[in-house]
Amino acid sequence: MASRRKAISVDEKVCVIHAIEKGEKKSDVGKRFALSQSSVATIWKNQKTILQGALEGNFKKIKKDKIRRLRSGNVVVV
């Protein structure tokens, strides 16, 4: 049986990004935060959006706007 999905808070994602920036290996960060290698790689890939959302305090708004644009039929590359 596959494990259930785990919601990761924005604060946790920021901590993951900072740990990698300080030179910690991605595999070690994943073990410390109990995240898969894939999850850590995705967080690292999206670091710009995550950090921007965390600083501006509108992370949910970014995601909501992206969904709204996709539903309206506009092609958006984010």
N, C-alpha and C positions, 0 to 999 in steps of 0.2 A: 504494500500500500504506500502510495506517495505521501510525502509530508505536506502539510497545509502551508499555504503561503503566509509569510510573515510581513506585516506592515512595518516599515522602517521610518522612523520620524526624520524630519528634516535635520534636527539637531544631531542625530546619530550619523546621518549622511555627511554632515559638515565635519564631524569628528573623524570619520573614515578618510575624508579628503585631506584633512590636516595631518593625519598620521602618515599617509602616503607621501605628502609633500615634505615631511620631516625625514624621509628616507627609509621608513619601515616597509618591509616587503609586503606586497599585496596579499600573499598567502598568509602571512602572520597577522595582518589586519583582519582578514576574513575569519581566522580562528578566534581572535580576540573578541570580535563582535558576533560570533556564531553566524556568519554569512557564507554563502557559497562563493566560489571563485567568480562565477558569472555575475552575481550581484555586485561584488566589489568592482569588477570591470565595468559594469554598467554605470555605477555611481561615479567612477573615475572619468568615464567617457562623457557624462553629463554634468561634470563639475561646474562648468561656467553657469549653466542654468540654475543649478542647485544653489550655488553661492550667491548669485544675483537675487534669487527669490528669498533666500534667508536674510540678506542684507536689507532688501526692500520690504520684507514682511508680507509679500503678496504671492507666496508660492502657490497657494490654491488658485489664485486669480490667473496666474500664467497657465496652469493646466486647464482651467475652465475656459479661458479664451481660446486655447488651442483646439479644444473639443468643439467649441461653438463655430470656429472657422471651418473645421472639417465638415460639420453638419450642414453648413450653408453651401457647400459644394465648391468652395474655393480651394485650390490646390496650394498648400502651404508647406514649405520645407523648413522645419525648425531644427 
